[in-house]
Amino acid sequence: MIPITKTIALRDDEVSERFILASGPGGQNINKVAAAVQLRFDVRRSPSLPDDVRSRLERLAGRRLTAGGVLVITARRYRSQDRNRQDALQRLVDLIQRAALPPVPRKPTAPTAASRRRHKASKQRRAATKRLRERPSAED
């Protein structure tokens, strides 16, 4: 089991890993060792995720989510396969933890009395400036 929060934990079989050749540092091993990890997690079919977390996770995943609803995380930051596995898994856990936090509801606020007075005063100054630009009337 992969613990995410107190109430959410993923089964090990829900996450699949594939090792691929990585670009970047690695010396002579760069062309020989598949050190990069491609971690796949099926968001839409996971029984471990509540519906609200699933929908927020799909939104947070962005381009990392395939059309079929599979989240793909590629980790190639390190030279070792094991550290890349840990990095990919930690990034998945962090993403799901962010999705597990419910959004804070917005509290509507009204403008203060002082800000309403300032707004009205600035509008009156602007109107007075525009009145001075008017063409003089025939009475003047």
ChimeraX attribute file (.defattr): number of C-alpha atoms within 10 A of each C-alpha:
attribute: neighborCount
match mode: 1-to-1
recipient: residues
	/A:1	9
	/A:2	13
	/A:3	11
	/A:4	17
	/A:5	13
	/A:6	6
	/A:7	10
	/A:8	15
	/A:9	14
	/A:10	18
	/A:11	12
	/A:12	9
	/A:13	8
	/A:14	16
	/A:15	16
	/A:16	12
	/A:17	16
	/A:18	13
	/A:19	18
	/A:20	16
	/A:21	15
	/A:22	23
	/A:23	14
	/A:24	11
	/A:25	12
	/A:26	15
	/A:27	8
	/A:28	8
	/A:29	13
	/A:30	15
	/A:31	12
	/A:32	10
	/A:33	16
	/A:34	18
	/A:35	27
	/A:36	25
	/A:37	27
	/A:38	18
	/A:39	22
	/A:40	21
	/A:41	20
	/A:42	17
	/A:43	22
	/A:44	16
	/A:45	13
	/A:46	16
	/A:47	12
	/A:48	14
	/A:49	19
	/A:50	12
	/A:51	12
	/A:52	12
	/A:53	19
	/A:54	19
	/A:55	14
	/A:56	18
	/A:57	22
	/A:58	20
	/A:59	12
	/A:60	15
	/A:61	20
	/A:62	10
	/A:63	11
	/A:64	15
	/A:65	20
	/A:66	14
	/A:67	8
	/A:68	10
	/A:69	15
	/A:70	19
	/A:71	22
	/A:72	20
	/A:73	20
	/A:74	22
	/A:75	23
	/A:76	25
	/A:77	18
	/A:78	17
	/A:79	20
	/A:80	15
	/A:81	20
	/A:82	13
	/A:83	17
	/A:84	22
	/A:85	23
	/A:86	13
	/A:87	19
	/A:88	24
	/A:89	21
	/A:90	13
	/A:91	16
	/A:92	20
	/A:93	18
	/A:94	13
	/A:95	16
	/A:96	22
	/A:97	15
	/A:98	14
	/A:99	20
	/A:100	20
	/A:101	12
	/A:102	10
	/A:103	9
	/A:104	6
	/A:105	6
	/A:106	6
	/A:107	5
	/A:108	5
	/A:109	6
	/A:110	6
	/A:111	7
	/A:112	8
	/A:113	9
	/A:114	9
	/A:115	10
	/A:116	11
	/A:117	11
	/A:118	11
	/A:119	11
	/A:120	12
	/A:121	12
	/A:122	11
	/A:123	12
	/A:124	12
	/A:125	11
	/A:126	11
	/A:127	11
	/A:128	11
	/A:129	11
	/A:130	10
	/A:131	11
	/A:132	9
	/A:133	8
	/A:134	8
	/A:135	7
	/A:136	9
	/A:137	6
	/A:138	5
	/A:139	4
	/A:140	4
